[in-house]
Amino acid sequence: QVQLAESGEGSVQAGGSLRLSCASSDRTFRNYAMGWFRQAPGKEREFVAGISWSGGSTYYADSVKGRFTISRDNAKKTVYLQMKSLNLEDTAAYYCAGDLFGTGMEDAPYAYWGQGTQVTVSS
């Protein structure tokens, strides 16, 4: 079973930047499409960004396009979410998820999830 661990939790002011990481212990990490999701208090979990297992395709929610960048380093078995121009609406718990040989798209059947890491944006 793939284990995923997010890191990069932090509090930033609006307009600031933060980078989240999601590390895997699985040697087959390169075979997994990876996604980032987030959930704010009182709201449903929503898709943020995804990257195919090959890394050749990336997908973003409209709300983060142009501000967030997803990338992966298969040698380090890690996927990243670089977040810029953060605003108050980006405050949420962020989760990474994996889908074997998946597309990285929003509706992919992500079967493996991390425990989440908190991002708080203040004015």
C-alpha positions as CSV (number, residue, x, y, z in Angstrom):
1,Q,0.0,0.0,0.0
2,V,1.3,3.4,-1.0
3,Q,2.0,5.7,1.9
4,L,2.0,9.4,1.4
5,A,3.2,12.1,3.7
6,E,2.6,15.8,3.1
7,S,4.8,18.5,4.5
8,G,5.2,22.3,4.1
9,E,2.5,23.3,6.5
10,G,2.5,27.0,7.2
11,S,0.9,30.4,7.8
12,V,1.5,33.1,5.3
13,Q,0.1,36.6,4.6
14,A,-2.0,37.2,1.5
15,G,0.1,37.5,-1.5
16,G,2.8,35.2,-0.2
17,S,4.1,31.9,-1.4
18,L,4.4,28.4,0.0
19,R,5.5,25.0,-1.3
20,L,4.0,21.8,-0.2
21,S,5.6,18.4,-0.6
22,C,4.2,14.9,-0.7
23,A,6.7,12.1,-0.2
24,S,6.1,8.5,-0.8
25,S,8.0,5.5,0.5
26,D,6.9,3.3,-2.4
27,R,9.5,2.3,-5.0
28,T,6.8,2.3,-7.6
29,F,5.9,5.9,-7.0
30,R,6.7,6.7,-10.6
31,N,3.7,4.7,-11.7
32,Y,1.2,6.9,-9.8
33,A,-0.6,9.9,-11.0
34,M,-0.7,12.4,-8.2
35,G,-3.2,14.9,-7.2
36,W,-3.6,17.7,-4.6
37,F,-6.9,18.4,-3.0
38,R,-8.0,20.7,-0.2
39,Q,-10.7,21.1,2.3
40,A,-11.6,24.2,4.1
41,P,-13.7,24.2,7.3
42,G,-17.4,23.6,6.5
43,K,-16.7,23.0,2.8
44,E,-16.4,19.9,0.7
45,R,-13.0,18.6,-0.4
46,E,-12.0,20.0,-3.8
47,F,-9.5,19.2,-6.5
48,V,-6.6,21.6,-6.7
49,A,-4.1,20.2,-9.2
50,G,-3.0,16.9,-10.7
51,I,-0.1,15.4,-12.6
52,S,-0.1,12.2,-14.7
53,W,2.1,9.3,-13.8
54,S,4.4,10.2,-16.6
55,G,4.5,13.9,-15.6
56,G,3.5,14.8,-19.1
57,S,0.1,16.2,-18.2
58,T,-1.0,18.6,-15.5
59,Y,-4.4,19.8,-14.5
60,Y,-5.6,22.7,-12.3
61,A,-8.7,24.0,-10.8
62,D,-9.8,27.3,-12.3
63,S,-9.3,29.0,-8.9
64,V,-5.6,28.2,-8.8
65,K,-4.6,28.4,-12.5
66,G,-1.7,30.7,-13.0
67,R,-0.9,30.7,-9.2
68,F,-0.2,27.1,-8.4
69,T,2.2,24.7,-10.0
70,I,2.3,20.9,-9.5
71,S,5.5,19.0,-10.3
72,R,7.1,15.7,-9.5
73,D,10.5,14.3,-8.9
74,N,10.3,10.6,-9.3
75,A,13.9,10.1,-8.1
76,K,12.9,11.6,-4.8
77,K,9.5,10.0,-4.9
78,T,7.9,13.4,-4.2
79,V,5.3,15.6,-5.7
80,Y,5.2,19.3,-5.1
81,L,2.7,22.0,-5.1
82,Q,4.2,25.5,-5.5
83,M,1.6,28.1,-4.4
84,K,2.0,31.8,-5.2
85,S,-0.2,34.9,-4.7
86,L,-2.0,33.1,-1.9
87,N,-5.3,34.6,-0.9
88,L,-7.7,34.0,2.1
89,E,-9.7,31.5,0.1
90,D,-6.7,29.2,-0.2
91,T,-6.8,28.5,3.6
92,A,-7.5,24.8,3.9
93,A,-6.1,21.4,4.8
94,Y,-4.2,20.2,1.7
95,Y,-4.0,16.5,0.8
96,C,-2.1,14.6,-1.8
97,A,-3.5,11.5,-3.4
98,G,-2.2,8.8,-5.7
99,D,-3.8,6.8,-8.5
100,L,-1.9,3.9,-10.1
101,F,-1.2,4.7,-13.8
102,G,-3.8,7.4,-13.6
103,T,-4.4,10.6,-15.5
104,G,-4.1,13.1,-12.7
105,M,-7.4,14.5,-13.6
106,E,-10.0,15.7,-11.0
107,D,-12.3,12.7,-11.4
108,A,-9.6,10.0,-11.3
109,P,-10.1,7.2,-8.8
110,Y,-7.4,8.3,-6.3
111,A,-7.1,5.4,-3.9
112,Y,-4.2,6.5,-1.7
113,W,-4.3,9.6,0.5
114,G,-2.0,11.4,2.8
115,Q,-3.0,12.8,6.2
116,G,-3.0,16.4,5.1
117,T,-1.1,19.5,5.9
118,Q,-2.6,22.9,6.9
119,V,-2.2,26.1,5.0
120,T,-3.4,29.3,6.6
121,V,-3.5,32.6,4.7
122,S,-4.0,35.8,6.7
123,S,-4.7,39.4,5.6
